[in-house]
């Protein structure tokens, strides 16, 4: 343990970052009789007869489970559930600080699809929503799709849809600053896992006509016979020019690079091969695909990363607190409601709401994560969806 590292010391100082707290008084025997036995029995009987009252009589309606198997932690990969716990605690902090949502990290010792689905279904009585986090592709796609159908509470995979929403919001504002119509941009996405495929799906749905994905084997094209089902599905909707080859081929003349892959794979020469005034979103964590200084050296017009210590942070932490605040509040108004019928419309609405919270510049295309305008704006966008 490197106790000289400030992040290690930050966590050592408080032995983790979160704790439980109580909201009701517990000072007298009368308080105890109401909070616990015998009084609590009446609350239990009420919920047994009217299950929907659990969201009113317990903290369930304001509690989210952050579920991870530890197979895709940040840019670190499959480091296991225990090593992923600090990330989940960090998300729980952001949930509470920004949106008043109580979130519980649940890092589980299985990476089997059916086990993860079963676990989420088994914990449903205790939670108002489930935030799937850092679960590797392609299994994460089936897990999300199944749980959206089979659970009666909101479920959201932040690495897929949270990243897609914040990427679209960033591109809306970057295109505005650049003076470009977003639909005409040539976009290259490096990384065809959960985040990359979700970003591509949302950009195409929004009207971006020329999107190319690249994985470790090159450009995704219908000529390849090594694509899994999610990759083949998105390839049928992207790469309209039918390009083949590597990342360098995809980048030549491109307007936008979106990286959700691994660090330090681009240099200034890579950026120079792009179109004039290129937009570079190097979002790999903790090390971006290219450092901002190097991208600007290559002529980048706008540069964003996933990190909070550089300008233009493009991070799903901007999205998930307000999204769940809205989903939980919608459910409080209608206990039978889980997710809106049109998820694409929801994601676009949230992206537009995020983009609209600031007047963008080259140095700030998105609001800061701690901006107090974000949660109300996203909540309103969610509540407006049917």
N, C-alpha and C positions, 0 to 999 in steps of 0.2 A: 504494500500500500504506500503510495507516494503522498505522504502527509503534507508535503510542501506545495502540492497542487491546490490552488484556491477552491476548485470544485469539490475535491475530496474533503478539504477542511470545512467547507460550507455544509456538507452532509454530515460530517462527524460532529459538528457543533451541536446539532439538534437530534442526531441519530435518526436520520430520515427527515422528511419534509412535511408530513401530515399527521394529524391525530383526530380522534373523535371528540365531540363536545356534546353537551346537553342543552336543550332549548327550554325545558320546563323546570320549575322549581323542584328541588329535592332536598329540603332542609328539615322537614318535620315528619313525625309519624303519619300525619294526615297526607302529606305529599307522597310518602312511600305507599300508602294504602291506595292512592289513586294511580300512581305510576305502575305499581306492581300489584301483587295480590293483597286484598281481594278485588279491588276495583277494576283491575284490568280484565277480569273475567267477562264483565259486561261488554267491554270493547270487543273482545274475542267473539262473543256470541253474536254481536251485531255484524261483524265481518263474515262470520259463517253463514248468516242468512242473506246478507247483501254484500257480496265480494267486492263490488265496486267502491264501497266505502273505505277500503284499505288505503286508497290514495288520499283520503281525507283524515283518517284517524291514525295513520302512521306516516313516517317520512318517505314511504315508497314513492309517492308522486313527485318527489324532488331528488330522487337518488338514481344515479346511473352507475352501472357496472362497466369498468374498463377491462375488457377481456383480451388477453394476449397469450400466445403460446411461445413467444420469444424467438420466432423463426425469421423475423425480418426487422430487427431493431435498428432504427435510424439507418445509417449507412454501414452499420457494423455486421449485418447479416444474422445468421443463425447462432446467437450467443446464448440461447436458453432463457427460460422464464425468470429465473432468479436475477440474472444479469439485466433483464429488461425491466425489473421492478422500479429502478430509479426514474426511468422514463415515464412509467405509468403514474408514479407519485407526482411527477412534475405536471402531468396532464390534470391530475386531481386538483392540484393547487390552482391551475388556471381556470378550471371549471368553477371553483368556489370563489376565487377573487373577482373574476370578470362577470359571472352570471348567477352567483349564489346557488349553484347546483352542487349537491353533495355527491362526490364520485368515489367509488371504491375500486382500487386496483386489484385485479384478480388474474395473476399470472399462473397458468395451469400447466401441469406436467404431462401434456400430450400434444402431439401435432397431427393426430388423426382427424380427418374431416368429421366423421360421424361422432367421435368423442366430443369434439368442440361444439357441434350442434346440440348434442344431448346435454352437455353441461349448461349451455345457454338456456335451453328449455327448462332444465331443472331449477335454475335460479330465478326464473321469471317471476315467481310470487313475491320476491323481495325487492324488485327493482322496477322503476318507471321507464327505463330505457337501457339499451345496451350499446356501448361504443366498442366495436371491434378495433383492435389496434395491433399493428406490426405482425400480421399473419401473412406468411409468404404466399405468392402466386404459384400455381394457378388455383390452389385450394381455396383461397380467400373468396374467389368469385362464387363458387358453389355454396360456401358457408353463408355468405350474405344473401344470396338469392333464396336459399332454403329458409333462413331465419325470417326474412321479410314476409314470406308466405305463411310460416308456421307459428310465429309469435304474435301475440295480441298487443305488444308494446313496441315503441319505436326502436329500430336497430339500424346502425349506421357504421360503415367501415371508413374510418377517418382517412386511412392511407389511400383509399380509392377516391371517395367522393369529396372529402374535405380538401384534399390536394387538388382535385379537379376544379372545385369551386374557386379556390383562391387563385389558381393559375388563370382561370378565365377572367376573374376580376382584374388581375394584374395585366393581362393582355388587352382587355378593354381600355384600360387607362393608358397603357404604353402606346397603343395604336393611336389614341387620342392625342397624346403628346407628340408623336411622330407625324401626325397628320395623315394617317393611313386609314383606309376602310378595312376593318378587321377581316372581312370575308375574303379579301384579295391577298392576304398574307400567305407566304409559303412558310410552313411551320415544320420544323424537324424536332421530334421528341426522341431523345436517347434514353432507352430504358423501356422495356415492354412488359413490365410486371404490373402489379396492382395499380400503382399511380399512373404509369405511362398510358396504359390502356384506358383507364378512367378519364384522364385528361383528353385523350384523343376522342373518345366517345362524346364528351361534352362540347369540345370545340366544333366537331362536325355537326352536332345538333344545333349549335348556335349559328352555324352558317359559314364556318371556315372551310373553304373548298379544297385546299391543298395541304394535307397533313401527311407526313411520312414518319413512321416509327422505325427505330433501329434497336436491335438487341445485340447480344454479344456475338452473334453470327452474321450480322449485317442488316441491311434494309429488309423489312417485312414486305414480301411480295407473294403473289399467288403462285409464283413459280417454285417457291420453296416447299419441300415435302416434310419439313421438320417442325411445323407449327402446331402447337396445341390448340384446343378448341377456342379459347378466348382470343388467342393471337390470330387464328384464321378468321374468326368473326370480324375483328376490327380491321383486318387487312382487306376484307371485302368492301369496306367503307372508306378506305384511305388509299394513299399512294396512287392518285389518279393518273400520273404520268407513267406508271408501271416501271419505276426505277428499280434497278438491282445494284448490288455492290455494298460498299462499306460506309461508315459515318462520313468520311471525307467527301464521298460522292453525293451523299444526301445534303451536305452543308453547302455545296457549291451553288451560289446564287440565292440561298435561303434568306428570308427576312427575319426569321425567329428561330432561336435554339432554346429548347426546354429540356433541361437535364434532370432526370430522376434516376440516376444510375450510380456512378462511383466517381470519386474525386480525381482531379488532375489528369483528365483525358484530353483536354483541349489546350491550345496555346494561342498566342496572338496571331500566328499565321492561319490557324483554323478560322478565326474570326474574320481575317482579311479576305478569306475566300467567299464570304457571305455577301449578300447584297449591300448596297450603301445604307448607312445608318442602321445597322442590325440591332435587334433586340436579343439579349442573352439572359436567360433565366437559368442559372447554374445552381440547382436546388438540392444537390446531394448533400447529406449531412453525415458527419461533421465537416468533411472537406468537400467544397464545391468542385464541380467539373473544371472550373477555371476560376482563379482569383479575380476579383473585380479590377485590380490594377492591370493585370495582364490582358483582360478583355478590353479595357479602355485603350490600352496600348495598341491593340489590333483594330481599333476604330469602332468599337461598340458604341451605339447611341444611348442605350439604356441597359444597365446591368442590375440584375436582382439575384439574390441567393436565399437560402433557407435560414441563414444565420442572423441573429439579433445584433451582432457586432459590426455589420456592414449596412450601408444604406439599402433601401428597397428589400426589406425582408419579405419573402414570399413563403409563408408558413401556414399550415392548416390551423395553428393556434388562433388565427384571426377568425376562423369560421366556427369551430365546434362548440364554444360556449354559448353563443347566441342561437345556434341551430337547435341545440338541445333545450335551451330555455324556451324557445318557441314551441318545440315538439311537446315538451312536458306541459306547458300552459294550454296548448290546444287539447291535450288529453284531459286536463283538469276540467275544461269546459265541456268535453264530450268523452266520457270514460270508454266508449266503444271505439274511439279513434286510435289508430296506431300510426300509419304513415299516409301522407297524401297520395291520391290515386296516380297522379302524374309526377313521378320523381324527377324527371328531366326538367319539367317546368319549375319545380321547386328549386332545383340546383341553379338554374339560370336566374331565377328571381333573387336568390341569395347572392349570387355573384354580382348581379347588377346593383343590389343594395349596398354591398361592400364597396364596389367601385364608386358609388355615388356619395360616399361619406366624405370625400376630399376632392379638392381641385388638384389634379395630378401635375407633377413636374418630373423632370428627368431624375431628380434625386429622391423623389417620393411619389411612387405610383400607387401605393396602398397606405391605408392608415396603419399606425403602429399597433402592435398586439394589445397594448394597454389603453388604447383610445376608448374612452367611455361612450362614444357614439355608436360603436360597432354592434354591441349586443342588442340595444333597442332597434336598430335598423334591421338586423337579421331577424329578430323576433317578429317584427311587423311583417316582414316578407313571408315568413313561415305561416303566420296566422292568416294571411290573406289567401293561402292555397286551400283548395278544396280536397 
